[in-house]
């Protein structure tokens, strides 16, 4: 914790890192990218352990990650560029500079999960079982990845004197708040909410409260609520539709779609063929029996 403010009113706050990267020989490493990489590794490891606990082969998760992770990064960058395209006018080469920040989580989640499901379907693996094993790791990865925003001094809210307010260097502050030393750490709020989502998903999954596929819309709805709340606290420039931030529209749609989908799946009585329990060989169908 650091102390900022006038001598008459000292306010405790969280300092921002002195730099957003480090050099190793001729190479420069950005903490933003490292946090994303650590998040991906954590999610993959969680998926492997949870999949193996269900009798599956951990290599299945690695095969899915090989395709889903790059797809998620591409989707996240495309979402950011499409929704904030004005920032790239006249400097379109900056579109590839993902190490400077700018990943739209909704786009990454949609494309990453879609490609992961496609890989599972192509290999004949049980998609519902794989969702149960892998979905909780995604919000954990998001929580770790959000620490990258701390290093980049971005994704913060209005000026604040709360003990957990984050200090922002003057060069990163919006012009209207140039004299404000500390702000709401909205990246931290979203990270903590994602950890709560992961814990909730694991809790309800272990108690067998969900039907096949339901963990996916439950996660979508919960993340939509969390993102809607956090988006309302952010003050960074954003594209608007009818005067409302694009991410507010997307979050609201995620909540609506997730809730409706979750309810419809709950009413379904007869599971589809690919909803059968995981067999001993890690695929759907009747468990193997040695004869």
N, C-alpha and C positions, 0 to 999 in steps of 0.2 A: 504494500500500500504506500502511496505517496501523499504528500500534503500540498495542496494548491490553494490559491486564494489570497486575500489580503490579510495582513497581520491581525486585523480585527475579527476576521472570520476565516479560520482555517478549515478546509474541507478535505476529508480523506477521499482518496480516489485510487483507481487502478492505473498504473503507468502503462503507456504503450511501449513496445520494444524499440530500442534505439535504431534498429535497421530491419529491413524486410528480407534479408538474405545474407549469404556469406560466400566467400571465394575460396576455392580449393585449387591451387595452381591456376591454370588458365580457365577453369570452369567457375561459373557463378550459379549458386543454388538459391532458389527463392523458397522461403518458408511456406508461402502459400501453396506451392506445388507439393512440398514435402508433407504438409498437413493432409492434403487430398490423398496422397499416396499412402500415408499411414492409415487414413480412414478406410481406404479400399482394402488394405491388408487385414485390418481388423474385421471388416465385414466378411471377407473371404474365409478367414480363419474361423469365425463364428459359424459360417455356413458349413464348412467342412466338418466341424465337430458335431453340429446338430444333425447333419445328414448321416454321418457315420453312426450316430446314436439311434437312428431309425433303420439301421441295417444297410444303408447305401454305401457306395464307394466314394471316398473323399475326392478322388480324381474327377468325378462328375462335376463337382463344384468348380474345380480349376478349369475344366473345359468350358463351362458356362461363363466363368469370369473372363476367360480369354477373349470372348466375343462381346459380352455384355458391358464390360468396363470401358473399352474404347468407344462403344456405341453410346454409352451414357455420357462420356465426356464430349463427344460430338454433338449429341442432343442438347446438352447443357450450354455449350457455346453457341449453337444455332439459336436457341431460345433467347439468349442474351442479346445476340446481334439483331435478331428480328424485332425484339421488343424495345431495344435502345439503338436503333439503326442510325439515328441522328448523330450519335457520338462518333460514328466512324466516317461521316461524310468528309471527303477530302483526305482521308488517311486509311483507306480500306486495307492496307497491308497489316494494320494493327489488329485485324480480326484474328490473326493467328497467335497473337501474343497473350495466350491464356495465363502465362506466369504473372502477368500484371493484374490478374483478377478478372472477374466478369464471366461467371458461370451461372446460367439460369437453372436452378435446381429442378423446377417442374419439367423442363425439356429433357434433362438427363434421366430423371426417374422414368418418364414415359418410354423413351427409346431404349434405355438400358433394360428395363423389365420386359419390354416387348421382345427384344432380341434374346434375352435369357430364356423366355418361354419358348421362343422358336427353336433354340438349340435343344432344349429339353424335349420338345415334341419330336424333333428330327431324330433324336436318339432313343425315343420310346420310353423316356423316363416319366414317372408320375409327376405331372405339373403341380397338383395340389400339395403333395408331400414336399416337393421342392420349395414351394412358396412358404409352407410352414417352417422349413429349415432356414431359408435365406432372407425372408422379408425382415425379421427383427434386426438383422445386421445392417440394413440400409440406413435407418435413422441413427445408428451408432456411427456409421461412416460420415453421415451428415454432421453430427455433433463434433467429431474430430476435425473435419474439413473446415468448419466455421471458425476454428482457431486461426486459420489463415487470414481471415478478415481482420483479426487483431493485429497481426504483423503488418498488414497493408494499411492499417488505420482507416477502415471503411466499414460500411454497414452499421452506422450508429444512429441514435435517435436525437431527441431534443436535448438542449443543455440541461444538466442535472447537478445537484449537490448531494446526491445519494452516496453512501459510503462505497458502493460498487460502481460508481460512474467511472468511465474510462477517459483518461487524458488523451487529447488529440492535438498533435502539433498544428500550429497556426496555418501551415501551408495546405493542410488537408481539411480545414474547416470551411463550411459554407460562408460566403461573404457576409451574410446577415448575422452570423454568429462568430465573427472573427475574434471578438473579445471574450468569448466563453471558453474556459479551459477544459471543461469536462462534460461528457455527454452520456446519455443512456446507452449501455452496451447491448444493442439489440441483437448483435451476432451471438452474444453470450446467452441471451434469453432463448433464442431459437435453438442453440445447442443443448441447453438444459431441457427444453420441451421435447426435443428429439430423444434424449435419453429416457425421459418419462414415457414417451410413446413406445420405445423398444421394451422397456420393463413391462408395460401394460400388455403388449402383444405376447410376450413370453408367458406372462401370468395367465391370460385367458386361454392360450394354446395348451399349456400344461394341464389345465383343468378340463380340457375337452369340451369347451363351451362353443366352439366354432365348428361349422360344417365345412366340407371341402370348398376351397376357394375363398371363404369368407375373410381370411386374414388379409387378403389383398385390398378389398374395398374398405375394411376397417382401418387399415393403415392410411389409405388415401384420404378418408374422411378426417381422421385425427390429424394428419399433417396439414390438411386444408384449414382446419380450425387454428392450429398453431401458427401457421404462416399468415393467416388473416389477422390474428392478433398482433404479431410482430410487425407486419407491414404497416399497421396503423401507427406505429411508433417511429418509423424511419423517416428521415428528412432528406435523404439523398434524392437527386433528380431522377424522375421516372417518367416513362411514357404514360399518357392518360387516355382513357376512353370515357367520354361524357363527364370529364372532370374527376374521374376516379382512377387510381393507379391500376395498371394492367394486372399486376400481381394480386390485387384485391379481387378483380373479376375471376382470375384463374383459381384463386383459393376458394372463392364462393362456389364456383362450378365443381371443384374437387369435392367439397363437402356434400353438395347435392347429389352428384354422381355416386360418391362413395356410400352415402346413406341409402339411396334407392337400390343400388346394386346389392348392398349388404342385406337389406330386407327381402329382396326377391330371392336371393340365395337361401335365406333362412326358411322360406316357404317351400323350397324345392324338396320333394320327398324322395324321388328316385335319382341316385347319383348317375352321372354320365359314365361312360366306359373308362375314361381316363381318370375317374375319381376313385378307382378301386384302391384298397390298401396296398402299401408298399410290400412287395414280395421279398423273399430272402435274397434274390439276386439283384435287388435295387431297382426292379422294374415293376410295372403294374401287373395285376393278375393273381392267380393262385400261387401261394408260397411253394417254393421248391421242396420236393421230398426225395431224398436219396433212396434208390431202390437197388 
